[in-house]
Amino acid sequence: MSDLIKPASIILLVIVVVSVPFLQDSVNDEAAKFVSDSESSHDGLPTQWDGKQAICIFFPESNTHPEFSTGVTMIDSDGETIGVNDALNSTGACVGGFEGHEQGMDFMMDATRVAGGLLSVGYTMDPNWGPFVHTIGGLNVDEVQGDFSGAYWSLSHNGEYSMVGIGDLIMSQGDVISWEIATW
Amino acid sequence: MLDAHAVVLSPIEALFLNLSLLCIVAWPMWIAGKSLRPGNDLAMLALLALFATSGRILLDPLPNIQPVTVVVLLVGAHYGASRSVAFASVVAISSNLVLGHGIWTLYQALAWSLVGITGSSLSRIFRNGNAISIRRVGAVAFVAGFAFDWVVSISALHSIPLESFPVYLMVGLPFDLVHATGNLVFAAWLSGPLSEIMTRQSPQSKAVVEPVKNAS
């Protein structure tokens, strides 16, 4: 019996490891249902983006973006600047008005491209954990220095800390994702 | 984790490199452990800590598959709760020197300590006559995989709100399953030999050996 358990456990492990990506997909789908309603996450965004997808990048006070250093610039999906919202208590840019995106990473790349290089994204691919975003709009996390151990680009989904990385994020209609610098 | 000088290794190649290194580490340790004089339980603990630490670091390319949980469980069963707590904390700290130290180290040390305490309280149940019951160790190690991950997940409450915690745990379930199944493999392959050498070095075996020495 105990001789059988040795090969059997290895076979089981291989089956589990191979099926993890599929399990993860279905679990992430389930998790996406728990993300709170996207309505309030549109507060402060142009009303024409209601029910549509948007991404916001917020820069820390110590490292403001050279182009978006005051208020939050609203850029439409066709690349036109709609306006600047000075009432959001942070600086940066949002790109919105998209529809039909499902994969978080694809959406992020498509949406930031609209800003014509001003919001370009740098990331590394980790074989286990997927894409790791280190640079947005020219700000690399290593450049953020202060009274803390380190900084990272932190992802929120409809205003709440995202449970999954951008590579696993499943987007629904009207979802807003945002990135800001967090420290540890 | 590993960077070869001028040679770029694919993840699979890095994994094979690490597995070979682990064999190179484990084999002499196994010989050394077997040749220790009986009653040398502290040296045994040190060898096991080196094995668990290097095993965790070298298996890092495989997500959540590492021998520490099973080794801590067995240390608890053979050497008792207090030693397993010290053992678990040392392994958590030393492996995190390479893998990354942070607030999670505290929770990993806590969670592995709980595994060790569980092992010590189940030591009678694990025993099957003179040998160890691989099936029982395997069953407990499987459950411990989930329990360990959930205790470590508490560290996420430093950055996420409490109401998101159930979803956070749910998203982690596939990784918990990998940990649990990996534990089953380590329990199946390691609990027999490790239990054998640990029993030889247990504090009790000293008492058995010494009268024999005196008699000769």
HADDOCK unambig.tbl for C-alpha pairs under 7 A between the chains (distance, minus, plus):
assign (segid A and resid 2 and name CA) (segid B and resid 134 and name CA) 6.59 0.50 0.50
assign (segid A and resid 5 and name CA) (segid B and resid 188 and name CA) 6.19 0.50 0.50
assign (segid A and resid 6 and name CA) (segid B and resid 185 and name CA) 6.77 0.50 0.50
assign (segid A and resid 6 and name CA) (segid B and resid 188 and name CA) 5.23 0.50 0.50
assign (segid A and resid 6 and name CA) (segid B and resid 189 and name CA) 6.16 0.50 0.50
assign (segid A and resid 9 and name CA) (segid B and resid 184 and name CA) 6.19 0.50 0.50
assign (segid A and resid 9 and name CA) (segid B and resid 185 and name CA) 5.06 0.50 0.50
assign (segid A and resid 10 and name CA) (segid B and resid 185 and name CA) 5.91 0.50 0.50
assign (segid A and resid 13 and name CA) (segid B and resid 181 and name CA) 5.55 0.50 0.50
assign (segid A and resid 13 and name CA) (segid B and resid 182 and name CA) 6.25 0.50 0.50
assign (segid A and resid 16 and name CA) (segid B and resid 178 and name CA) 6.42 0.50 0.50
assign (segid A and resid 17 and name CA) (segid B and resid 178 and name CA) 6.51 0.50 0.50
assign (segid A and resid 20 and name CA) (segid B and resid 174 and name CA) 5.89 0.50 0.50
assign (segid A and resid 23 and name CA) (segid B and resid 174 and name CA) 6.16 0.50 0.50
assign (segid A and resid 24 and name CA) (segid B and resid 174 and name CA) 6.05 0.50 0.50
assign (segid A and resid 27 and name CA) (segid B and resid 171 and name CA) 5.75 0.50 0.50
assign (segid A and resid 28 and name CA) (segid B and resid 171 and name CA) 6.16 0.50 0.50
assign (segid A and resid 31 and name CA) (segid B and resid 167 and name CA) 6.04 0.50 0.50
assign (segid A and resid 31 and name CA) (segid B and resid 171 and name CA) 6.68 0.50 0.50
assign (segid A and resid 128 and name CA) (segid B and resid 63 and name CA) 6.60 0.50 0.50
assign (segid A and resid 161 and name CA) (segid B and resid 160 and name CA) 6.40 0.50 0.50
assign (segid A and resid 163 and name CA) (segid B and resid 168 and name CA) 5.89 0.50 0.50
